[in-house]
Amino acid sequence: MAIEYPTERAARAAMVEVGRRLYARQLINGGEGNLSCRLGPRRLLCTPAGVNKGFLSEDQLVVTDLEGEALHEMRRPSSELLLHLACYEERDECVAVVHAHPPHAVALTLAGEELVPCMPEAVTALGEVPTARYATPGTALVADAVRPLLARADCVLMERHGALALGFGHRALFDACDKMEMLEGVARVQLLASLRRPPSPLPDDERRALDAQRQANLARLKTPPRPWERDR
């Protein structure tokens, strides 16, 4: 299936909006987090290093090649760009990547717990969410820790270091942002339930039925929109 990439103008506007949403929902603080989006087979748009993503302007965003080298830019790309490049290398159909620091999700990793598929939306919106081992932020070790998990997961918890969400389709940045918000919501409910007793996962047959729904939704999401659907 052919991948439809956003225009640079649309990607810049979406990235600024997603940065604001993540900040407003307390999924990033200060200079935390980073975003990227594919503009084509060999070009990326990404957030700059050391900037609060809640207050981005479109002209601050950096265009790079798929090796992470800035193309005619005055700003440096995010120090975590290697993490994003690993996602695009492992998943050809991935169009956007969001790395944030959702507090309840990070708390799960500090407690040594996995995200439990205990609610329907945990399966239909997220699928399997594995946890990558800790690695020093800003180094290639982070990408190395996440890479083996990307073949089977669209979202990954990163021990002590936040979470990662992959976006697909013509609204890929918003798709990844929605997954990050859902991940944090599920983690919050799991931690609340844990105050009384450990939450139990959904039965296997129900998880299979919900996963079938998820796969159907993903297929629709990755289908290029018809002309009258592009601005919805």
C-alpha positions in Angstrom: 0.0 0.0 0.0 1.3 3.4 -1.0 2.1 5.8 1.9 0.6 9.2 1.7 2.9 11.8 3.4 1.7 15.1 4.6 2.8 18.3 3.0 5.5 20.2 4.9 3.0 23.0 5.6 0.4 20.6 7.1 3.1 18.7 9.1 4.4 22.0 10.7 1.0 23.1 11.7 0.1 19.6 13.1 3.4 19.3 15.0 2.9 22.7 16.8 -0.7 21.7 17.7 0.4 18.3 19.0 3.1 19.8 21.1 0.6 22.1 22.7 -1.8 19.2 23.4 0.9 17.1 25.1 1.9 20.1 27.2 -1.6 21.0 28.1 -2.4 17.4 29.2 0.8 17.3 31.3 2.3 14.5 29.2 5.5 16.6 28.8 7.1 19.3 30.9 9.9 21.8 30.2 12.1 20.6 27.4 10.8 17.0 27.7 9.6 15.0 24.7 10.2 15.2 21.0 8.1 14.8 17.8 8.8 13.8 14.3 6.9 13.3 11.0 7.9 11.9 7.6 7.6 14.4 4.8 8.6 11.8 2.1 10.8 8.7 1.6 14.0 10.6 2.6 12.9 13.7 4.6 11.7 14.2 8.2 10.3 17.1 10.2 11.2 17.1 13.8 11.3 19.2 17.0 14.5 21.1 17.8 16.7 20.3 20.8 16.2 22.1 24.1 12.8 23.8 23.4 9.6 23.5 25.3 7.2 21.7 23.0 4.2 23.4 24.4 5.3 26.7 22.9 6.6 25.8 19.5 6.4 28.0 16.5 6.4 26.5 13.0 9.7 28.2 12.1 11.5 26.4 15.0 11.0 23.0 13.5 13.9 21.2 11.8 14.0 19.3 8.5 16.4 16.4 8.3 17.3 13.5 6.1 16.9 9.9 7.2 20.4 9.9 8.8 19.3 12.7 11.1 21.4 15.4 9.4 19.7 18.9 9.3 19.0 20.2 5.8 19.8 23.9 5.6 18.7 24.6 9.2 20.1 26.9 11.9 18.7 24.7 14.8 19.8 21.3 15.9 17.3 18.5 15.8 16.2 16.7 19.0 18.9 14.8 20.8 16.6 11.7 20.7 16.3 11.7 16.9 18.1 8.3 16.8 15.1 6.9 18.6 12.8 8.2 15.9 15.0 7.0 13.1 14.8 3.5 14.5 11.0 3.6 14.4 11.1 4.6 10.7 13.7 1.9 9.9 11.8 -0.9 11.6 8.3 0.2 10.5 8.1 1.4 6.9 4.4 2.4 7.3 5.1 4.6 10.3 4.6 8.3 9.4 5.0 10.0 12.8 6.6 9.4 16.2 5.7 11.0 19.5 8.0 10.5 22.6 6.5 11.9 25.8 6.8 11.5 29.6 3.3 10.5 30.8 3.6 10.5 34.6 1.4 7.5 35.4 3.0 5.4 32.6 6.5 6.3 33.9 5.4 5.4 37.4 4.5 1.9 36.2 8.0 1.4 35.0 9.4 2.6 38.3 7.3 0.1 40.1 8.5 -2.7 37.8 5.0 -3.2 36.4 3.8 -3.9 32.8 0.8 -2.2 31.3 -2.1 -4.7 31.8 -4.7 -5.1 29.0 -7.5 -4.7 31.6 -9.8 -2.5 29.7 -11.2 -2.7 26.1 -9.6 0.6 25.0 -6.2 -0.8 26.1 -6.5 -3.4 23.4 -8.4 -1.6 20.7 -6.4 1.7 20.9 -3.0 0.5 22.0 -2.5 -3.2 21.4 0.5 -4.8 23.1 2.6 -2.3 25.0 6.0 -3.8 26.0 8.6 -2.1 28.2 12.1 -1.3 26.9 14.9 -1.6 29.4 16.5 1.6 30.7 19.1 3.3 28.5 20.9 6.6 28.9 18.8 9.4 27.2 20.2 11.0 24.2 22.4 8.0 23.3 22.2 5.3 20.6 21.5 2.9 23.5 17.9 4.2 23.7 17.2 3.2 20.1 18.9 -0.1 20.6 16.6 -0.9 23.6 13.4 0.0 21.7 14.2 -1.5 18.3 13.5 -5.2 19.1 10.0 -4.3 20.3 8.9 -2.3 17.3 8.0 -5.2 15.1 5.0 -6.1 17.3 4.2 -2.8 19.1 2.8 0.6 18.1 3.4 1.9 21.7 6.4 1.2 23.9 7.0 2.1 27.6 10.6 3.1 28.2 11.9 2.3 31.7 12.3 5.5 33.7 12.2 7.5 30.5 8.6 7.9 29.2 6.8 6.3 26.3 6.8 6.1 22.6 3.8 6.1 20.2 3.9 5.5 16.4 1.4 7.3 14.2 -0.1 6.1 10.9 -2.2 7.5 8.1 -2.8 11.0 6.8 -3.3 12.3 10.4 -0.3 10.4 11.8 0.9 13.0 14.4 -2.6 13.2 15.9 -2.9 9.4 15.8 0.3 9.1 17.8 -0.8 11.9 20.2 -4.1 10.1 20.8 -2.3 6.9 21.6 -0.1 8.6 24.1 -3.1 10.2 25.8 -4.8 6.8 26.0 -1.6 5.1 27.3 -1.5 7.6 30.1 -5.2 7.1 30.9 -4.9 3.3 31.1 -1.8 3.5 33.3 -3.6 5.9 35.6 -6.6 3.5 36.0 -4.3 0.6 36.5 -2.4 2.4 39.3 -5.7 3.4 41.0 -7.0 -0.1 40.8 -3.8 -1.4 42.3 -4.5 0.5 45.5 -7.1 -2.2 46.2 -5.9 -5.3 44.4 -3.8 -6.1 41.3 -5.9 -5.6 38.2 -6.5 -8.7 36.0 -6.3 -8.7 32.2 -9.3 -9.3 30.0 -10.0 -12.9 29.1 -8.0 -14.2 26.1 -11.1 -14.7 23.9 -12.2 -11.1 24.6 -8.8 -9.8 23.8 -8.8 -11.7 20.5 -12.1 -10.1 19.6 -10.9 -6.6 20.5 -7.7 -7.1 18.6 -9.7 -8.0 15.5 -11.4 -4.6 15.9 -8.1 -2.9 16.3 -6.7 -4.5 13.1 -9.7 -3.4 11.2 -9.4 0.2 12.5 -5.6 0.2 11.6 -6.4 -0.9 8.1 -8.9 2.0 7.6 -6.4 4.4 9.2 -3.6 3.4 6.8 -5.9 3.7 3.7 -5.3 7.1 1.9 -8.3 9.4 2.4 -10.7 10.2 -0.4 -10.5 13.9 -1.5 -13.6 15.0 0.5 -12.2 13.4 3.7 -8.8 15.1 3.7 -9.7 18.1 6.0 -11.7 16.1 8.5 
